[in-house]
Amino acid sequence: MTKIVRSKKTKSLLKKAKESCLLAVDVYNKPMTTFRSGAFIVFMNIAWTSLFHAIFEYNKINYYYKNKKNPRFYEKIDGEKKGWEIKKCAKEYFKNKDKKYTPIHKNIEFFIPLRNKIEHRFMPELDTLIFGECQSLLTNFEKILTEEFGKKQSINANLVYSLQFSDTLPDKSKKTLEFLKIENYITDFKNDLNEDIINDPKYRFQAVLIPIQNKNKADVAIKFINSDDLTEEDKKNLNSIIAIQKYGIRNISDAGNFKAKEVAEKVSNELSNFYKCKIKFSHSYHHNICVKEYKAKRGRNKKNTNTDFCIYNEPHDAFSYTEKWVNHIISKLKSEEELLRLFPKFKKEIYNLFTVQEVILEVEKNLDKNMTLSKKQHDDYAIAYRVRPLNNSKILNNTNKEFCHHIKNTDYLYTRKWINHLSSKFRTDLLDNHNSVNHSLSTT
């Protein structure tokens, strides 16, 4: 259904959105353009932001930031009210949408850090790495534009369908540190997505070209079909064709493997059961350290992996990990010494240790309502009873292990026994109106 747009502001925003989109395609498809992905992302960011603003303007939704100090006024930039940026716009627009819109939202989110990098720093060319995502960013724009304002607003007639593909990735020997950082971001972002989103064309456009013999010379060489127009049976048939293409290239040893996030979940569950406490093993930090420590990957070449542990899937530009890798990590980290060597902060969970703030809260549970314990009082007691050294001591790990542990790069952590001991001593001192700590400190 075509909406009648009467507001000059909405019309202006729609025009800006459509023209920015056309500029994005124009720049991307220009021969000899070396900054094609970067320019495309910048113009599409303007296009999407303007489209969201047009939608909000049409629906009379306030999309301007209020002044934090005085909410009656708006934040301003050069005298103009500051509108929501693309991340905020997308969050507000998609929050009440059906799950089928999630891949579109994720596709937009994918480009936000890349856009920021283009605006504030240098970004190398990544055409072949993000071609599918770029194509989907464009087709999704057309989809939302026509859904919100009708087919009369469509820009399809102005598009050469659509982005011309060329391999402009740098030679392996010439990959810069900046390129590798962006490459790692892309890999990490994809690893956080589930397979349904990755395989959805609304997140990343993927094409399978099948050679045919035309019976009619007037037949077009390539026919594009909107997936929304297909029946469930059509989709099944199409997926079976895509599956042939997919598994034809894919390394068969990749089947049945796990993403980094799945590995982390399995390790977390196993170690939590083993140590009888909650061990939160993260895929972005703990798993990456294990990959380096146990050499699942070797150097910067993605294909140079220990295939017993890790497989690089080139078509998907992603890593997967074997059952043997999962078992290897679990076996290694079931050694308490090894676990604490790599991740000393897990000592808190394994030994059920408490921070100073947690100790104070626990002690105050055992006190009357009008009794409180300050951090200074706690530290005075800890030093007086030789639980931990003085603040200026160079021997930070010289602690009474029955009561206290020191972990590198963290503050002191305390045992349940110290909480019970301190609760008893502190309560007695308060009730007797006698501070035994002052006496103890004077004799130390």
C-alpha angles and dihedrals in degrees: 000000000000115000119218107234111203102157113099090212092054092046091050092049092048091051091049091048095050095043092049089052092050090048089052091055092042093053093044093052097044112116117248093014108148098183095053101128093042095049091044092053093049094050093043090051088056090045095052094043091050091047092052091048090050090052092048091045091051092048092044094242114155106237099173127105116248120224107264094216096044113020091192087076133054130239110254137202116198089343094307124112111257111243126205115279120235096270093055091042093052093047092052095043098048099036094094097031126113118268090254087074093058094091089054090051092047091048090056092045090052092064099045097083089042091052090049091051092051092051098045106024143013118290120193122223113276103171100144094040095058104023093113093048091048092052091050092048087058099044091044089055090055090047096053092040093056094039091055102036106018135253093289087074092053117129095195092108089059095050127090095216089273156266118018112229123224132160107243100152114136121254111270091247091053100049108130128216088252091055092050092050091053090044090053091048090053092049093047092047091052092046089058092056125084121239094254092061095041091052094045111104089218087068099036126006113228124179131198114198115202118193112233136175109240114224089194120050089211091063114113117248094230127025121200118208126195107232089215088065094056125098119232089257091052090050092051091051092046092048091052089056092047090048090057090053093044098049092041090069101029121099105250090219087066091071115106094015127130137241118238090257091054091048090052092051092051093047091046092053095045095047092044090055092044097049094035092233139086109280111184105200108186125208094217098051116012096036093048090053090051091049090056096038096049094035100238085154127034119213127317098309105104093210093054099089135137095254092203086068110018138029126196111216104205099191090054094034090225141114126237128190132221131236086247089060092051091050091045093056093045092048092050096045095047083077103088090207092054094044093052092043091060099030111022092172090071086074086084092062098037096050094034092240128177134216119233090260091051091048091053092050092049093047093048089055087067094048132081116266094258093052121092136175121215126207090247091053090049093051091047091055092045091052094041093055091043092243089136135004126262116283092253094048116124091209097074095166093055093111138139098255090203088067110015145027131193118213122196114263092007138085124260119292123208137212130237087249090062091050091054093044094048093045091056096045096043094047092049091050092050094047093046090044086228125124106213089177094069089054092046093049092050091055097046 
